[in-house]
Structure formats: C-alpha cells, structure tokens
Amino acid sequence: MIVGVTGYFCAGKDTIAEYLQKKGFAHVSLSDMLREELKRRGKKITIPNLTEVGNELRRISGPGVLGEKALGAMDFSRNWVVTSIRHPAEVEALRSRPDFFLVFVDAPRKVRFERSMSRARKGDPITFEEFEAAEKQQLGAKGGDPAAQALAACKKIADEKINNNATYEKLEAKITEIVARELFNHFLPRPDWDEYFMMMAEVAATRSNCIKRRVGAVIVHNKQILSTGYNGTPKGIKNCSDGGCPRCGGGGASGAGLDECLCVHAEENSIVQAAAHGVPIRGGTLYCTLCPCSYCAKSIINAGIEEVVYGGAYAMDVVTRKLFKEAGVVFRKLENPGVSVRPVFHR
C-alpha cells in the first residue's frame, strides 16, 4: 500500500510519516527530492527556492514529474508513505498504482505557525505574515501557473481528511484507524496464475543473449514450475550478443533463414533443460513470451506438453496453430494481462 500524505505547513505530515515508518512503512519525500536538487545547484534551502525549483521541474517535465519520480523509487514488496504532495498531477501519477490512498492533514493556522517556530527548520518563515504568504502561494489559484503548487486542488481529491488540532495520541489513533482499514481496501492486486507464470517467462527472457529478440519460456505442471529457458547460442558457443550467431547479426527477416540461426529457442531450451535434469514434463503447460515457431511446436508436441500459453505474435503463428490443433495441444494467447506489477526488464 502507498499512503500519500498532503496538507498545509506544519499540519502533521512528517509526524504521520514518522509514525508509519515505525509501523514498517518506507518513506519517500517529494520535498527531499527538491532539497537534493537545490543542493546540486548550490542554492540555499528555503521555501521560496523549494517552490521555485518544484515549479520549474513541473514546467519542464510535466506537472506529475515528482509523483513519477516517487513511483520509480518504490517497489511493490512493502508499504510506503509519500509526503509533500502538492499538485493534483502528482496524485494522478501516484494513482496509477491501485494501492495508492491519499490523506490530507490540516490544523488551525496559528497552531501550525507555532509548530513551525518550535521545529525551527532551516528556511521556514520566521513571522506569521511570511507564514501566511507562503501558504497562500501553495494553495494555487484559478488562472495561475499550471505548474505551480495547488494544495487546494489536492485537498478536494483526497480520500481522507484529518484535522490534527489535538494531541499526538489522537493523531496516532486517527491514522491507525485509517491505515488498518485501507490496508485491506488498497491491497495491491495479485496476478492470476496465467499472469504469474507469464511474468516468470518474462524474467527468464532477461537472461537471453540473442541480439534479435529476447524470449523466455516456463514449463509448469500443477501450478509448479518444472523448467525454464531463454533463447541464445548453445553452451560453449560464443554468445549471440558477442557475435556468435551470423543469422541474428545479419539482421534477417523475422521467420526467415532459421536454418542459419545458431540460437536455441527459449521453448526448446526449457524442454532440453528438463530432459538434462531428468524432470518429467509430460502433461505440463508451457508459457512463452512469444508464439512458438513451427520447429519448437514439433518439439513441444513430442515432449507431451498439453497446453501452450503465449504473449506476443510471431511470423509463424498460423503454421504453429495448425500443428497444435491437429496434435490436440491447447493453444491460447494471453491477452492484456491485468497485473499491475511487471518485471523490471521488458522486450
């Protein structure tokens, strides 16, 4: 789950983040990204400078750039809290993850100013008038700079609003109740079995040394992986990526000149690996990131594979489909998998 925290100056955003970190959440701060940018430029860390560089980045790279950067820093294996969200486009970017939930925290202005004075953070306003002016600039206004901060718009689209006008214990109780509820409502969707095994095949493809196309395959039986394979030159032969295959290096047309290719296909490698280690695969299902060619189709049939699930289309789809139909092998394409987390590498 990703808990986004936004709100006015000194409303309690960092306090919430610190509390969630104690509960095992990892923290990403959009303001810290801006502070690092100011350090890189050799500029003082002040609210005006933070605002200026944030607006500049949104103007150059799009209003959701900081949200996108935050997504790039987060994996799906744990819970996260993201603070200092100040633009609805940042929220939109973060909502591309279905487990994102936005909290807006507020408190009376004078209370927040007193908190600001107590924390004495470098660059914070030192008078109430400066505090009010800086906050007004954060709110955004109609007809203003579309790249500027727009806290008022963020407040409107928040999933939950908290008034932090009392004690730390009451704030803790509020956030505990919200998170305890939303952890279940915003749990990241799990892939179904087809998506899961196709993701495994995609991971296998990252090991491919073929310069023409990276392909991966996984053989499964009773929801257990029996063997994996990826395309590339045979063991002991110079890798295709090092110039070992003349056909791939020559840039031949897809599906043509296969008799000149030294690369072993992913499907064939998965079958050979199973045979080399004495793993029975008869009755299994083969998942492949690309439709098998007719050569691999014949090996699949003779290996006793009962079902083939593939991702991308290939030049020999029609021939392969005809072979599988006659041999009684179930053959289907995985269309638009709904899983939200994909492997790091893609073909």
Beta strands, then each sheet from edge to edge (+ up, - down):
strand 1: 2-7
strand 2: 26-29
strand 3: 80-83
strand 4: 100-106
strand 5: 160-163
strand 6: 216-221
strand 7: 224-230
strand 8: 285-290
strand 9: 307-312
strand 10: 330-333
sheet 1: 2+ 3+ 1+ 4+ 5+
sheet 2: 7+ 6- 8+ 9+ 10+
end
